[in-house]
Amino acid sequence: MAEYLTLLFGTIFVNNLVLSRFLGLCPFMGVSKKADTALAMGMATAFVLTLSSVSSYLASTYLLKPLGLEYLKTVTFILLIAVIVQFTEMVLHKTSPLLYKVLGIFLPLITTNCAVLGVALLNVQQDHDFIASALYGFGGAVGFTLVMVLFASIRERLDVGDVMPSFRGAPIALVTAGFMSVAFMGFAGMA
Amino acid sequence: MTDTAYGDIWREGLWRNNPALVQLLGLCPLLAVTGTAINGLGLGLATTVVLLISNVTVSLVRHLVRPEIRIPVFVLVIASAVTAVELVMKAWFHDLHTILGIFIPLIVTNCAIIGRAESFASRNAPLPALVDGLAMGTGFTAVLVILGMMREAVGYGTLFRQAHLMFGSGTDWLTVTLVEDYGGVLVAILPPGAFLGMGLIIAVKNVVDARTRGRRKAAVAASAPALDGQGAVP
């Protein structure tokens, strides 16, 4: 039990997907202009990430390994992720129009979010079992959402700030992310 | 296609529409592996090869694939190319493959590649698509190497360390030591250095662009003075 807690804490803070593993930077830079859209994106990602983390674990353990087809993992995982995203979109569309309205536009973007594929690959690389895979996906997504919302809140302030012309837009955002990353380095060694 | 069109493709890829600097695509591998220049070069070349294969393949099948299913087809093409590149690297550049780790399979989700497949390769003949892949790949690699050099110089005080990973043993003479007995600034190699370095590079590009625009405006104003005698509006 304790080791699972350590893993969860570690994936949220110490090995944060965005700030220390550099995964999922496209939505991190692209969809972080407003805090509420960042939260919606984070929630959509959390759902897909947990589901894909578990199913890619199952596919790799019960399909690829027995057949000796590990070299096909990239192709298999990306197909699985695309199917899960499509499936999520269809289920949301049918069952909850409200949730679909909030999360819908972000769902197609998640297929090319490298955090989702990255977590699936890291699970294989680090020999996680079923529960660890699920926790790794969920914890990674929570960490992703946390950083997205924090970053979006800072960027809302930055918009009204007086920034040097050459640093306006992407450069100042990257520098801000750099300082956030420095702050998150403070968690190093805690788990 | 005329020569000027190819020139345009190169200008787009290297500067005006550089995938990393302007479109901010493929940031994850860009920031993750640029601890040293050689690592950056390795991933840049791998990405370029994938881009070439996927651009040419997508261009060849562009009339066969129905528009509704084009995205899954593109993704499969890219994933197959990445798998091939990964196996090649595992066989011949094993140490580099170990260092770059999951960022080689993650080339699949580099949005720059599917972006080129969608916006260029699926609308053009194979040869321009090949050139476009080469130009975009070179632009991306250049940014990777420059960021890698910056971080390595500040972090280790060297350039092109561990050259044997890329060029085989006996090529470590390529390593340039900038400062002897350098203590090293750790922050440049750790994640924050990547964000800060990339921010600086884009800022420099913005400054250069602003200068060129200013100069072009001045040239236009000098060659064609406005009729009211006050020159071009600044």
Interface residues (C-beta under 8 A of the other chain):
Chain A: L19 S20 R21 F22 L23 G24 L25 C26 M29 G30 Y71 L72 K73 T74 V75 I78 L79 A82 T111 T112 N113 C114 V116 L117 G118 L121 L122 Q125 M164 P165 S166 F167 R168 A170 P171 I172 A173 L174 V175 A177 G178 F179 S181 V182 M185
Chain B: L24 L25 L27 C28 P29 L31 A32 P72 V75 L76 A79 S80 V82 T83 E86 L87 G101 I102 P105 L106 V108 T109 N110 C111 I114 V187 L190 P191 P192 G193 A194 F195 L196 M198 G199 L200 I202 A203 V204 N206 V207 A210
